[in-house]
Amino acid sequence: MGLRSAFYAIVVLAIAAGAAAIAFAEGGLEHPAWQGHGIKAPGKEFPLQDIVSGYWFRTKETRTIQDDDFQQSGILRR
């Protein structure tokens, strides 16, 4: 095993460990929050089966802020 191969193996292991840590921190084997909130793709040539808003990929705290019209900074007030 050369130096380059060893480096690639370490990088892949680090990525896998990071992904496992994120999955564990987000609740393990539970289904993601976005499941059930998407719409079906327009056709078979579309690369994704479901189209889901980015809202469902945010943290619960961010979704709470976005749901409150008075806390959300994107709402213009007079």
N, CA, C and O atoms as a Tripos MOL2 file, in Angstrom:
@<TRIPOS>MOLECULE
protein
  312   311    78     0     0
PROTEIN
NO_CHARGES

@<TRIPOS>ATOM
      1 N           0.8530   -1.1720    0.0000 N.3       1 MET1
      2 CA          0.0000    0.0000    0.0000 C.3       1 MET1
      3 C           0.8970    1.2330    0.0000 C.2       1 MET1
      4 O           1.7380    1.4070    0.8820 O.2       1 MET1
      5 N           0.7080    2.0570   -0.9730 N.am      2 GLY2
      6 CA          1.5250    3.2480   -1.0690 C.3       2 GLY2
      7 C           1.0400    4.3560   -0.1580 C.2       2 GLY2
      8 O          -0.0090    4.2440    0.4760 O.2       2 GLY2
      9 N           1.7980    5.4020   -0.1020 N.am      3 LEU3
     10 CA          1.4660    6.5490    0.7410 C.3       3 LEU3
     11 C           0.1670    7.2040    0.2790 C.2       3 LEU3
     12 O          -0.6600    7.6020    1.0990 O.2       3 LEU3
     13 N          -0.0050    7.3130   -1.0180 N.am      4 ARG4
     14 CA         -1.2160    7.9290   -1.5590 C.3       4 ARG4
     15 C          -2.4490    7.0910   -1.2140 C.2       4 ARG4
     16 O          -3.4780    7.6420   -0.8240 O.2       4 ARG4
     17 N          -2.3540    5.7730   -1.3510 N.am      5 SER5
     18 CA         -3.4780    4.8850   -1.0270 C.3       5 SER5
     19 C          -3.8230    4.9680    0.4540 C.2       5 SER5
     20 O          -4.9990    4.9570    0.8180 O.2       5 SER5
     21 N          -2.8240    5.0490    1.2960 N.am      6 ALA6
     22 CA         -3.0600    5.1690    2.7330 C.3       6 ALA6
     23 C          -3.7720    6.4790    3.0500 C.2       6 ALA6
     24 O          -4.6790    6.5140    3.8830 O.2       6 ALA6
     25 N          -3.3620    7.5450    2.3900 N.am      7 PHE7
     26 CA         -4.0040    8.8470    2.5890 C.3       7 PHE7
     27 C          -5.4680    8.7830    2.1810 C.2       7 PHE7
     28 O          -6.3310    9.2720    2.9100 O.2       7 PHE7
     29 N          -5.7660    8.1820    1.0180 N.am      8 TYR8
     30 CA         -7.1530    8.0600    0.5610 C.3       8 TYR8
     31 C          -7.9770    7.2150    1.5170 C.2       8 TYR8
     32 O          -9.1420    7.5200    1.7700 O.2       8 TYR8
     33 N          -7.3830    6.1570    2.0470 N.am      9 ALA9
     34 CA         -8.0940    5.3070    2.9960 C.3       9 ALA9
     35 C          -8.4400    6.0790    4.2660 C.2       9 ALA9
     36 O          -9.5360    5.9270    4.8040 O.2       9 ALA9
     37 N          -7.5200    6.9000    4.7450 N.am     10 ILE10
     38 CA         -7.7650    7.7090    5.9420 C.3      10 ILE10
     39 C          -8.8640    8.7310    5.6870 C.2      10 ILE10
     40 O          -9.7210    8.9510    6.5430 O.2      10 ILE10
     41 N          -8.8430    9.3570    4.5130 N.am     11 VAL11
     42 CA         -9.8700   10.3460    4.1720 C.3      11 VAL11
     43 C         -11.2430    9.6770    4.1190 C.2      11 VAL11
     44 O         -12.2120   10.2150    4.6550 O.2      11 VAL11
     45 N         -11.3340    8.5190    3.4850 N.am     12 VAL12
     46 CA        -12.6150    7.8080    3.3970 C.3      12 VAL12
     47 C         -13.1050    7.4080    4.7810 C.2      12 VAL12
     48 O         -14.2940    7.5400    5.0730 O.2      12 VAL12
     49 N         -12.2180    6.9250    5.6340 N.am     13 LEU13
     50 CA        -12.6110    6.5630    6.9960 C.3      13 LEU13
     51 C         -13.0820    7.7780    7.7900 C.2      13 LEU13
     52 O         -14.0360    7.6830    8.5620 O.2      13 LEU13
     53 N         -12.4240    8.9080    7.6060 N.am     14 ALA14
     54 CA        -12.8280   10.1300    8.3010 C.3      14 ALA14
     55 C         -14.2120   10.5800    7.8470 C.2      14 ALA14
     56 O         -15.0260   11.0000    8.6690 O.2      14 ALA14
     57 N         -14.4840   10.4970    6.5580 N.am     15 ILE15
     58 CA        -15.8030   10.8780    6.0380 C.3      15 ILE15
     59 C         -16.8720    9.9370    6.5730 C.2      15 ILE15
     60 O         -17.9460   10.3800    6.9800 O.2      15 ILE15
     61 N         -16.5810    8.6330    6.5740 N.am     16 ALA16
     62 CA        -17.5440    7.6560    7.0830 C.3      16 ALA16
     63 C         -17.8100    7.8710    8.5740 C.2      16 ALA16
     64 O         -18.9530    7.7690    9.0200 O.2      16 ALA16
     65 N         -16.7760    8.1620    9.3320 N.am     17 ALA17
     66 CA        -16.9530    8.4050   10.7630 C.3      17 ALA17
     67 C         -17.7780    9.6700   10.9970 C.2      17 ALA17
     68 O         -18.6190    9.7060   11.8950 O.2      17 ALA17
     69 N         -17.5420   10.6920   10.2030 N.am     18 GLY18
     70 CA        -18.3210   11.9200   10.3230 C.3      18 GLY18
     71 C         -19.7880   11.6950    9.9960 C.2      18 GLY18
     72 O         -20.6690   12.1930   10.6970 O.2      18 GLY18
     73 N         -20.0500   10.9490    8.9370 N.am     19 ALA19
     74 CA        -21.4330   10.6540    8.5670 C.3      19 ALA19
     75 C         -22.1240    9.8310    9.6480 C.2      19 ALA19
     76 O         -23.2950   10.0610    9.9490 O.2      19 ALA19
     77 N         -21.4100    8.8780   10.2290 N.am     20 ALA20
     78 CA        -21.9870    8.0690   11.3000 C.3      20 ALA20
     79 C         -22.2760    8.9190   12.5340 C.2      20 ALA20
     80 O         -23.2980    8.7310   13.1940 O.2      20 ALA20
     81 N         -21.3860    9.8470   12.8430 N.am     21 ALA21
     82 CA        -21.5970   10.7290   13.9910 C.3      21 ALA21
     83 C         -22.8060   11.6240   13.7860 C.2      21 ALA21
     84 O         -23.5780   11.8490   14.7170 O.2      21 ALA21
     85 N         -22.9750   12.1340   12.5750 N.am     22 ILE22
     86 CA        -24.1370   12.9810   12.2740 C.3      22 ILE22
     87 C         -25.4210   12.1720   12.3840 C.2      22 ILE22
     88 O         -26.4010   12.6430   12.9600 O.2      22 ILE22
     89 N         -25.4270   10.9610   11.8380 N.am     23 ALA23
     90 CA        -26.6190   10.1150   11.9190 C.3      23 ALA23
     91 C         -26.9560    9.7830   13.3610 C.2      23 ALA23
     92 O         -28.1290    9.7740   13.7340 O.2      23 ALA23
     93 N         -25.9510    9.5110   14.1730 N.am     24 PHE24
     94 CA        -26.1820    9.2070   15.5790 C.3      24 PHE24
     95 C         -26.7210   10.4230   16.3190 C.2      24 PHE24
     96 O         -27.6290   10.3000   17.1420 O.2      24 PHE24
     97 N         -26.1620   11.6010   16.0280 N.am     25 ALA25
     98 CA        -26.5880   12.8230   16.7080 C.3      25 ALA25
     99 C         -28.0030   13.2280   16.3240 C.2      25 ALA25
    100 O         -28.7040   13.8490   17.1230 O.2      25 ALA25
    101 N         -28.4330   12.8880   15.1180 N.am     26 GLU26
    102 CA        -29.7610   13.2790   14.6500 C.3      26 GLU26
    103 C         -30.8460   12.2760   15.0160 C.2      26 GLU26
    104 O         -31.9850   12.4150   14.5710 O.2      26 GLU26
    105 N         -30.5200   11.2880   15.8030 N.am     27 GLY27
    106 CA        -31.5530   10.3830   16.2710 C.3      27 GLY27
    107 C         -31.3970    8.9580   15.7950 C.2      27 GLY27
    108 O         -32.3180    8.1580   15.9580 O.2      27 GLY27
    109 N         -30.2920    8.6210   15.2280 N.am     28 GLY28
    110 CA        -30.0430    7.2330   14.8660 C.3      28 GLY28
    111 C         -30.8450    6.7370   13.6820 C.2      28 GLY28
    112 O         -30.7210    7.2590   12.5740 O.2      28 GLY28
    113 N         -31.6680    5.7280   13.9170 N.am     29 LEU29
    114 CA        -32.3370    5.0390   12.8310 C.3      29 LEU29
    115 C         -33.7480    5.5500   12.5500 C.2      29 LEU29
    116 O         -34.4580    4.9460   11.7460 O.2      29 LEU29
    117 N         -34.1700    6.6190   13.1700 N.am     30 GLU30
    118 CA        -35.4880    7.1690   12.8970 C.3      30 GLU30
    119 C         -35.5440    7.6840   11.4660 C.2      30 GLU30
    120 O         -34.5170    8.0200   10.8760 O.2      30 GLU30
    121 N         -36.7540    7.7430   10.9120 N.am     31 HIS31
    122 CA        -36.8650    8.2650    9.5520 C.3      31 HIS31
    123 C         -36.6600    9.7790    9.5620 C.2      31 HIS31
    124 O         -37.0190   10.4430   10.5350 O.2      31 HIS31
    125 N         -36.0940   10.3250    8.5060 N.am     32 PRO32
    126 CA        -35.8290   11.7710    8.4510 C.3      32 PRO32
    127 C         -37.1220   12.5870    8.5210 C.2      32 PRO32
    128 O         -38.1960   12.1070    8.1600 O.2      32 PRO32
    129 N         -36.9940   13.8200    8.9910 N.am     33 ALA33
    130 CA        -38.1510   14.7040    9.1460 C.3      33 ALA33
    131 C         -38.7990   15.0400    7.8100 C.2      33 ALA33
    132 O         -39.9920   15.3400    7.7630 O.2      33 ALA33
    133 N         -38.0410   14.9940    6.7370 N.am     34 TRP34
    134 CA        -38.5820   15.3910    5.4400 C.3      34 TRP34
    135 C         -39.4320   14.3080    4.7880 C.2      34 TRP34
    136 O         -40.1770   14.5980    3.8530 O.2      34 TRP34
    137 N         -39.3380   13.0850    5.2520 N.am     35 GLN35
    138 CA        -40.1210   12.0190    4.6260 C.3      35 GLN35
    139 C         -41.6050   12.2670    4.8250 C.2      35 GLN35
    140 O         -42.0590   12.5530    5.9330 O.2      35 GLN35
    141 N         -42.3400   12.1560    3.7550 N.am     36 GLY36
    142 CA        -43.7780   12.3790    3.8020 C.3      36 GLY36
    143 C         -44.1720   13.8100    3.4750 C.2      36 GLY36
    144 O         -45.3620   14.1190    3.4140 O.2      36 GLY36
    145 N         -43.1920   14.6960    3.2620 N.am     37 HIS37
    146 CA        -43.4950   16.0930    2.9640 C.3      37 HIS37
    147 C         -43.1660   16.4790    1.5270 C.2      37 HIS37
    148 O         -43.2830   17.6490    1.1600 O.2      37 HIS37
    149 N         -42.7640   15.5270    0.7250 N.am     38 GLY38
    150 CA        -42.3810   15.8240   -0.6530 C.3      38 GLY38
    151 C         -43.5050   15.5660   -1.6320 C.2      38 GLY38
    152 O         -44.5580   15.0350   -1.2790 O.2      38 GLY38
    153 N         -43.2560   15.9530   -2.8630 N.am     39 ILE39
    154 CA        -44.1750   15.6440   -3.9500 C.3      39 ILE39
    155 C         -43.4600   14.6980   -4.9040 C.2      39 ILE39
    156 O         -42.2310   14.6820   -4.9650 O.2      39 ILE39
    157 N         -44.2100   13.9280   -5.6300 N.am     40 LYS40
    158 CA        -43.6220   12.9610   -6.5560 C.3      40 LYS40
    159 C         -42.9720   13.6870   -7.7260 C.2      40 LYS40
    160 O         -43.4110   14.7660   -8.1230 O.2      40 LYS40
    161 N         -41.9350   13.0920   -8.2660 N.am     41 ALA41
    162 CA        -41.2140   13.6630   -9.4050 C.3      41 ALA41
    163 C         -42.1230   13.6920  -10.6310 C.2      41 ALA41
    164 O         -43.0110   12.8510  -10.7670 O.2      41 ALA41
    165 N         -41.9000   14.6690  -11.5340 N.am     42 PRO42
    166 CA        -42.7750   14.8020  -12.7070 C.3      42 PRO42
    167 C         -42.6480   13.6650  -13.7120 C.2      42 PRO42
    168 O         -43.5620   13.4480  -14.5080 O.2      42 PRO42
    169 N         -41.5480   12.9430  -13.6940 N.am     43 GLY43
    170 CA        -41.3860   11.8530  -14.6500 C.3      43 GLY43
    171 C         -40.2390   10.9500  -14.2600 C.2      43 GLY43
    172 O         -39.4910   11.2410  -13.3260 O.2      43 GLY43
    173 N         -40.1050    9.8510  -14.9840 N.am     44 LYS44
    174 CA        -39.0470    8.8910  -14.6700 C.3      44 LYS44
    175 C         -37.6620    9.4310  -15.0000 C.2      44 LYS44
    176 O         -36.6730    8.9540  -14.4450 O.2      44 LYS44
    177 N         -37.5670   10.4110  -15.8890 N.am     45 GLU45
    178 CA        -36.2590   10.9630  -16.2500 C.3      45 GLU45
    179 C         -35.7140   11.9160  -15.1840 C.2      45 GLU45
    180 O         -34.5470   12.3040  -15.2320 O.2      45 GLU45
    181 N         -36.5570   12.2890  -14.2280 N.am     46 PHE46
    182 CA        -36.1270   13.1800  -13.1470 C.3      46 PHE46
    183 C         -35.2190   12.4030  -12.2020 C.2      46 PHE46
    184 O         -35.5360   11.2600  -11.8730 O.2      46 PHE46
    185 N         -34.0970   12.9760  -11.7480 N.am     47 PRO47
    186 CA        -33.1260   12.2120  -10.9590 C.3      47 PRO47
    187 C         -33.5750   11.8470   -9.5420 C.2      47 PRO47
    188 O         -33.0040   10.9360   -8.9430 O.2      47 PRO47
    189 N         -34.5640   12.5200   -8.9980 N.am     48 LEU48
    190 CA        -35.0330   12.2510   -7.6360 C.3      48 LEU48
    191 C         -36.4430   11.6800   -7.6730 C.2      48 LEU48
    192 O         -37.2220   11.9980   -8.5710 O.2      48 LEU48
    193 N         -36.7730   10.8380   -6.7010 N.am     49 GLN49
    194 CA        -38.1210   10.2800   -6.6370 C.3      49 GLN49
    195 C         -39.1030   11.2590   -6.0040 C.2      49 GLN49
    196 O         -40.2600   11.3360   -6.4160 O.2      49 GLN49
    197 N         -38.6400   12.0060   -5.0040 N.am     50 ASP50
    198 CA        -39.4680   12.9970   -4.3260 C.3      50 ASP50
    199 C         -38.7870   14.3550   -4.3780 C.2      50 ASP50
    200 O         -37.5620   14.4550   -4.3070 O.2      50 ASP50
    201 N         -39.5960   15.3960   -4.5040 N.am     51 ILE51
    202 CA        -39.0780   16.7710   -4.4620 C.3      51 ILE51
    203 C         -39.4800   17.3380   -3.1030 C.2      51 ILE51
    204 O         -40.6650   17.3840   -2.7710 O.2      51 ILE51
    205 N         -38.4900   17.7690   -2.3170 N.am     52 VAL52
    206 CA        -38.7270   18.2010   -0.9420 C.3      52 VAL52
    207 C         -38.1420   19.5970   -0.7500 C.2      52 VAL52
    208 O         -37.0540   19.9020   -1.2370 O.2      52 VAL52
    209 N         -38.8800   20.4340   -0.0340 N.am     53 SER53
    210 CA        -38.4090   21.7750    0.2890 C.3      53 SER53
    211 C         -37.2100   21.7150    1.2330 C.2      53 SER53
    212 O         -37.1030   20.8070    2.0580 O.2      53 SER53
    213 N         -36.3210   22.6790    1.1050 N.am     54 GLY54
    214 CA        -35.1710   22.7710    1.9970 C.3      54 GLY54
    215 C         -35.5560   23.0650    3.4400 C.2      54 GLY54
    216 O         -34.7500   22.8860    4.3530 O.2      54 GLY54
    217 N         -36.7890   23.5140    3.6430 N.am     55 TYR55
    218 CA        -37.3060   23.7920    4.9890 C.3      55 TYR55
    219 C         -37.1660   22.5760    5.8940 C.2      55 TYR55
    220 O         -36.8510   22.7200    7.0750 O.2      55 TYR55
    221 N         -37.3930   21.3960    5.3660 N.am     56 TRP56
    222 CA        -37.3790   20.1740    6.1680 C.3      56 TRP56
    223 C         -35.9780   19.7020    6.5190 C.2      56 TRP56
    224 O         -35.8250   18.8030    7.3470 O.2      56 TRP56
    225 N         -34.9520   20.2830    5.9110 N.am     57 PHE57
    226 CA        -33.5740   19.9040    6.2080 C.3      57 PHE57
    227 C         -32.9430   20.8260    7.2520 C.2      57 PHE57
    228 O         -31.7900   20.6260    7.6320 O.2      57 PHE57
    229 N         -33.6730   21.8140    7.7110 N.am     58 ARG58
    230 CA        -33.1820   22.7430    8.7150 C.3      58 ARG58
    231 C         -33.4050   22.1760   10.1170 C.2      58 ARG58
    232 O         -34.1510   21.2140   10.3000 O.2      58 ARG58
    233 N         -32.7470   22.7860   11.0970 N.am     59 THR59
    234 CA        -32.9320   22.3380   12.4820 C.3      59 THR59
    235 C         -34.3210   22.7530   12.9760 C.2      59 THR59
    236 O         -34.9640   23.6200   12.3840 O.2      59 THR59
    237 N         -34.7700   22.1360   14.0480 N.am     60 LYS60
    238 CA        -36.0810   22.4690   14.6070 C.3      60 LYS60
    239 C         -36.1430   23.9200   15.0450 C.2      60 LYS60
    240 O         -37.1780   24.5740   14.9150 O.2      60 LYS60
    241 N         -35.0280   24.4230   15.5670 N.am     61 GLU61
    242 CA        -34.9860   25.8170   16.0220 C.3      61 GLU61
    243 C         -35.1700   26.7780   14.8410 C.2      61 GLU61
    244 O         -35.9110   27.7560   14.9420 O.2      61 GLU61
    245 N         -34.4980   26.4960   13.7370 N.am     62 THR62
    246 CA        -34.6100   27.3630   12.5580 C.3      62 THR62
    247 C         -36.0180   27.3070   11.9890 C.2      62 THR62
    248 O         -36.5580   28.3370   11.5840 O.2      62 THR62
    249 N         -36.6200   26.1310   11.9510 N.am     63 ARG63
    250 CA        -37.9950   26.0200   11.4570 C.3      63 ARG63
    251 C         -38.9620   26.7960   12.3450 C.2      63 ARG63
    252 O         -39.9260   27.3810   11.8520 O.2      63 ARG63
    253 N         -38.7050   26.8020   13.6640 N.am     64 THR64
    254 CA        -39.5590   27.5550   14.5830 C.3      64 THR64
    255 C         -39.4780   29.0420   14.2940 C.2      64 THR64
    256 O         -40.4990   29.7290   14.2890 O.2      64 THR64
    257 N         -38.2760   29.5470   14.0550 N.am     65 ILE65
    258 CA        -38.0980   30.9670   13.7240 C.3      65 ILE65
    259 C         -38.7860   31.2900   12.4020 C.2      65 ILE65
    260 O         -39.4370   32.3270   12.2750 O.2      65 ILE65
    261 N         -38.6440   30.4070   11.4240 N.am     66 GLN66
    262 CA        -39.2630   30.6580   10.1230 C.3      66 GLN66
    263 C         -40.7820   30.6050   10.1900 C.2      66 GLN66
    264 O         -41.4570   31.2820    9.4150 O.2      66 GLN66
    265 N         -41.3290   29.8130   11.1020 N.am     67 ASP67
    266 CA        -42.7740   29.7170   11.2350 C.3      67 ASP67
    267 C         -43.3890   30.9410   11.9050 C.2      67 ASP67
    268 O         -44.5660   31.2320   11.6900 O.2      67 ASP67
    269 N         -42.6160   31.6620   12.7110 N.am     68 ASP68
    270 CA        -43.1090   32.8310   13.4310 C.3      68 ASP68
    271 C         -42.8760   34.0790   12.5760 C.2      68 ASP68
    272 O         -41.7330   34.4820   12.3590 O.2      68 ASP68
    273 N         -43.9510   34.6820   12.0960 N.am     69 ASP69
    274 CA        -43.8290   35.8440   11.2060 C.3      69 ASP69
    275 C         -43.1850   37.0480   11.8860 C.2      69 ASP69
    276 O         -42.5940   37.8850   11.2030 O.2      69 ASP69
    277 N         -43.2780   37.1590   13.1920 N.am     70 PHE70
    278 CA        -42.7120   38.3130   13.8740 C.3      70 PHE70
    279 C         -41.2350   38.1320   14.2010 C.2      70 PHE70
    280 O         -40.5240   39.1200   14.3850 O.2      70 PHE70
    281 N         -40.7580   36.8890   14.2760 N.am     71 GLN71
    282 CA        -39.3480   36.6250   14.5380 C.3      71 GLN71
    283 C         -38.5340   36.5560   13.2580 C.2      71 GLN71
    284 O         -37.3340   36.8280   13.2630 O.2      71 GLN71
    285 N         -39.1750   36.2000   12.1800 N.am     72 GLN72
    286 CA        -38.4590   35.9790   10.9260 C.3      72 GLN72
    287 C         -38.0140   37.3210   10.3300 C.2      72 GLN72
    288 O         -38.8050   38.2540   10.1910 O.2      72 GLN72
    289 N         -36.7530   37.3840    9.9930 N.am     73 SER73
    290 CA        -36.2030   38.6430    9.4590 C.3      73 SER73
    291 C         -36.5620   38.8460    7.9940 C.2      73 SER73
    292 O         -36.3650   39.9440    7.4730 O.2      73 SER73
    293 N         -37.0710   37.8490    7.3210 N.am     74 GLY74
    294 CA        -37.3870   37.9770    5.8950 C.3      74 GLY74
    295 C         -38.7370   38.6290    5.6410 C.2      74 GLY74
    296 O         -39.0800   38.8940    4.4890 O.2      74 GLY74
    297 N         -39.5040   38.8910    6.6760 N.am     75 ILE75
    298 CA        -40.8190   39.4990    6.5440 C.3      75 ILE75
    299 C         -40.6630   41.0170    6.6460 C.2      75 ILE75
    300 O         -40.0780   41.5270    7.6010 O.2      75 ILE75
    301 N         -41.1850   41.7190    5.6650 N.am     76 LEU76
    302 CA        -41.1230   43.1820    5.6980 C.3      76 LEU76
    303 C         -42.2860   43.7080    6.5330 C.2      76 LEU76
    304 O         -43.4230   43.2560    6.3930 O.2      76 LEU76
    305 N         -41.9860   44.6590    7.3930 N.am     77 ARG77
    306 CA        -43.0060   45.2600    8.2450 C.3      77 ARG77
    307 C         -43.0850   46.7510    7.9770 C.2      77 ARG77
    308 O         -42.1200   47.3730    7.5330 O.2      77 ARG77
    309 N         -44.2350   47.3010    8.2490 N.am     78 ARG78
    310 CA        -44.3860   48.7450    8.1060 C.3      78 ARG78
    311 C         -44.4740   49.4040    9.4420 C.2      78 ARG78
    312 O         -44.6040   50.6250    9.5210 O.2      78 ARG78
@<TRIPOS>BOND
     1     1     2 1
     2     2     3 1
     3     3     4 2
     4     3     5 am
     5     5     6 1
     6     6     7 1
     7     7     8 2
     8     7     9 am
     9     9    10 1
    10    10    11 1
    11    11    12 2
    12    11    13 am
    13    13    14 1
    14    14    15 1
    15    15    16 2
    16    15    17 am
    17    17    18 1
    18    18    19 1
    19    19    20 2
    20    19    21 am
    21    21    22 1
    22    22    23 1
    23    23    24 2
    24    23    25 am
    25    25    26 1
    26    26    27 1
    27    27    28 2
    28    27    29 am
    29    29    30 1
    30    30    31 1
    31    31    32 2
    32    31    33 am
    33    33    34 1
    34    34    35 1
    35    35    36 2
    36    35    37 am
    37    37    38 1
    38    38    39 1
    39    39    40 2
    40    39    41 am
    41    41    42 1
    42    42    43 1
    43    43    44 2
    44    43    45 am
    45    45    46 1
    46    46    47 1
    47    47    48 2
    48    47    49 am
    49    49    50 1
    50    50    51 1
    51    51    52 2
    52    51    53 am
    53    53    54 1
    54    54    55 1
    55    55    56 2
    56    55    57 am
    57    57    58 1
    58    58    59 1
    59    59    60 2
    60    59    61 am
    61    61    62 1
    62    62    63 1
    63    63    64 2
    64    63    65 am
    65    65    66 1
    66    66    67 1
    67    67    68 2
    68    67    69 am
    69    69    70 1
    70    70    71 1
    71    71    72 2
    72    71    73 am
    73    73    74 1
    74    74    75 1
    75    75    76 2
    76    75    77 am
    77    77    78 1
    78    78    79 1
    79    79    80 2
    80    79    81 am
    81    81    82 1
    82    82    83 1
    83    83    84 2
    84    83    85 am
    85    85    86 1
    86    86    87 1
    87    87    88 2
    88    87    89 am
    89    89    90 1
    90    90    91 1
    91    91    92 2
    92    91    93 am
    93    93    94 1
    94    94    95 1
    95    95    96 2
    96    95    97 am
    97    97    98 1
    98    98    99 1
    99    99   100 2
   100    99   101 am
   101   101   102 1
   102   102   103 1
   103   103   104 2
   104   103   105 am
   105   105   106 1
   106   106   107 1
   107   107   108 2
   108   107   109 am
   109   109   110 1
   110   110   111 1
   111   111   112 2
   112   111   113 am
   113   113   114 1
   114   114   115 1
   115   115   116 2
   116   115   117 am
   117   117   118 1
   118   118   119 1
   119   119   120 2
   120   119   121 am
   121   121   122 1
   122   122   123 1
   123   123   124 2
   124   123   125 am
   125   125   126 1
   126   126   127 1
   127   127   128 2
   128   127   129 am
   129   129   130 1
   130   130   131 1
   131   131   132 2
   132   131   133 am
   133   133   134 1
   134   134   135 1
   135   135   136 2
   136   135   137 am
   137   137   138 1
   138   138   139 1
   139   139   140 2
   140   139   141 am
   141   141   142 1
   142   142   143 1
   143   143   144 2
   144   143   145 am
   145   145   146 1
   146   146   147 1
   147   147   148 2
   148   147   149 am
   149   149   150 1
   150   150   151 1
   151   151   152 2
   152   151   153 am
   153   153   154 1
   154   154   155 1
   155   155   156 2
   156   155   157 am
   157   157   158 1
   158   158   159 1
   159   159   160 2
   160   159   161 am
   161   161   162 1
   162   162   163 1
   163   163   164 2
   164   163   165 am
   165   165   166 1
   166   166   167 1
   167   167   168 2
   168   167   169 am
   169   169   170 1
   170   170   171 1
   171   171   172 2
   172   171   173 am
   173   173   174 1
   174   174   175 1
   175   175   176 2
   176   175   177 am
   177   177   178 1
   178   178   179 1
   179   179   180 2
   180   179   181 am
   181   181   182 1
   182   182   183 1
   183   183   184 2
   184   183   185 am
   185   185   186 1
   186   186   187 1
   187   187   188 2
   188   187   189 am
   189   189   190 1
   190   190   191 1
   191   191   192 2
   192   191   193 am
   193   193   194 1
   194   194   195 1
   195   195   196 2
   196   195   197 am
   197   197   198 1
   198   198   199 1
   199   199   200 2
   200   199   201 am
   201   201   202 1
   202   202   203 1
   203   203   204 2
   204   203   205 am
   205   205   206 1
   206   206   207 1
   207   207   208 2
   208   207   209 am
   209   209   210 1
   210   210   211 1
   211   211   212 2
   212   211   213 am
   213   213   214 1
   214   214   215 1
   215   215   216 2
   216   215   217 am
   217   217   218 1
   218   218   219 1
   219   219   220 2
   220   219   221 am
   221   221   222 1
   222   222   223 1
   223   223   224 2
   224   223   225 am
   225   225   226 1
   226   226   227 1
   227   227   228 2
   228   227   229 am
   229   229   230 1
   230   230   231 1
   231   231   232 2
   232   231   233 am
   233   233   234 1
   234   234   235 1
   235   235   236 2
   236   235   237 am
   237   237   238 1
   238   238   239 1
   239   239   240 2
   240   239   241 am
   241   241   242 1
   242   242   243 1
   243   243   244 2
   244   243   245 am
   245   245   246 1
   246   246   247 1
   247   247   248 2
   248   247   249 am
   249   249   250 1
   250   250   251 1
   251   251   252 2
   252   251   253 am
   253   253   254 1
   254   254   255 1
   255   255   256 2
   256   255   257 am
   257   257   258 1
   258   258   259 1
   259   259   260 2
   260   259   261 am
   261   261   262 1
   262   262   263 1
   263   263   264 2
   264   263   265 am
   265   265   266 1
   266   266   267 1
   267   267   268 2
   268   267   269 am
   269   269   270 1
   270   270   271 1
   271   271   272 2
   272   271   273 am
   273   273   274 1
   274   274   275 1
   275   275   276 2
   276   275   277 am
   277   277   278 1
   278   278   279 1
   279   279   280 2
   280   279   281 am
   281   281   282 1
   282   282   283 1
   283   283   284 2
   284   283   285 am
   285   285   286 1
   286   286   287 1
   287   287   288 2
   288   287   289 am
   289   289   290 1
   290   290   291 1
   291   291   292 2
   292   291   293 am
   293   293   294 1
   294   294   295 1
   295   295   296 2
   296   295   297 am
   297   297   298 1
   298   298   299 1
   299   299   300 2
   300   299   301 am
   301   301   302 1
   302   302   303 1
   303   303   304 2
   304   303   305 am
   305   305   306 1
   306   306   307 1
   307   307   308 2
   308   307   309 am
   309   309   310 1
   310   310   311 1
   311   311   312 2
@<TRIPOS>SUBSTRUCTURE
     1 MET1         2 RESIDUE 1 A MET
     2 GLY2         6 RESIDUE 1 A GLY
     3 LEU3        10 RESIDUE 1 A LEU
     4 ARG4        14 RESIDUE 1 A ARG
     5 SER5        18 RESIDUE 1 A SER
     6 ALA6        22 RESIDUE 1 A ALA
     7 PHE7        26 RESIDUE 1 A PHE
     8 TYR8        30 RESIDUE 1 A TYR
     9 ALA9        34 RESIDUE 1 A ALA
    10 ILE10       38 RESIDUE 1 A ILE
    11 VAL11       42 RESIDUE 1 A VAL
    12 VAL12       46 RESIDUE 1 A VAL
    13 LEU13       50 RESIDUE 1 A LEU
    14 ALA14       54 RESIDUE 1 A ALA
    15 ILE15       58 RESIDUE 1 A ILE
    16 ALA16       62 RESIDUE 1 A ALA
    17 ALA17       66 RESIDUE 1 A ALA
    18 GLY18       70 RESIDUE 1 A GLY
    19 ALA19       74 RESIDUE 1 A ALA
    20 ALA20       78 RESIDUE 1 A ALA
    21 ALA21       82 RESIDUE 1 A ALA
    22 ILE22       86 RESIDUE 1 A ILE
    23 ALA23       90 RESIDUE 1 A ALA
    24 PHE24       94 RESIDUE 1 A PHE
    25 ALA25       98 RESIDUE 1 A ALA
    26 GLU26      102 RESIDUE 1 A GLU
    27 GLY27      106 RESIDUE 1 A GLY
    28 GLY28      110 RESIDUE 1 A GLY
    29 LEU29      114 RESIDUE 1 A LEU
    30 GLU30      118 RESIDUE 1 A GLU
    31 HIS31      122 RESIDUE 1 A HIS
    32 PRO32      126 RESIDUE 1 A PRO
    33 ALA33      130 RESIDUE 1 A ALA
    34 TRP34      134 RESIDUE 1 A TRP
    35 GLN35      138 RESIDUE 1 A GLN
    36 GLY36      142 RESIDUE 1 A GLY
    37 HIS37      146 RESIDUE 1 A HIS
    38 GLY38      150 RESIDUE 1 A GLY
    39 ILE39      154 RESIDUE 1 A ILE
    40 LYS40      158 RESIDUE 1 A LYS
    41 ALA41      162 RESIDUE 1 A ALA
    42 PRO42      166 RESIDUE 1 A PRO
    43 GLY43      170 RESIDUE 1 A GLY
    44 LYS44      174 RESIDUE 1 A LYS
    45 GLU45      178 RESIDUE 1 A GLU
    46 PHE46      182 RESIDUE 1 A PHE
    47 PRO47      186 RESIDUE 1 A PRO
    48 LEU48      190 RESIDUE 1 A LEU
    49 GLN49      194 RESIDUE 1 A GLN
    50 ASP50      198 RESIDUE 1 A ASP
    51 ILE51      202 RESIDUE 1 A ILE
    52 VAL52      206 RESIDUE 1 A VAL
    53 SER53      210 RESIDUE 1 A SER
    54 GLY54      214 RESIDUE 1 A GLY
    55 TYR55      218 RESIDUE 1 A TYR
    56 TRP56      222 RESIDUE 1 A TRP
    57 PHE57      226 RESIDUE 1 A PHE
    58 ARG58      230 RESIDUE 1 A ARG
    59 THR59      234 RESIDUE 1 A THR
    60 LYS60      238 RESIDUE 1 A LYS
    61 GLU61      242 RESIDUE 1 A GLU
    62 THR62      246 RESIDUE 1 A THR
    63 ARG63      250 RESIDUE 1 A ARG
    64 THR64      254 RESIDUE 1 A THR
    65 ILE65      258 RESIDUE 1 A ILE
    66 GLN66      262 RESIDUE 1 A GLN
    67 ASP67      266 RESIDUE 1 A ASP
    68 ASP68      270 RESIDUE 1 A ASP
    69 ASP69      274 RESIDUE 1 A ASP
    70 PHE70      278 RESIDUE 1 A PHE
    71 GLN71      282 RESIDUE 1 A GLN
    72 GLN72      286 RESIDUE 1 A GLN
    73 SER73      290 RESIDUE 1 A SER
    74 GLY74      294 RESIDUE 1 A GLY
    75 ILE75      298 RESIDUE 1 A ILE
    76 LEU76      302 RESIDUE 1 A LEU
    77 ARG77      306 RESIDUE 1 A ARG
    78 ARG78      310 RESIDUE 1 A ARG
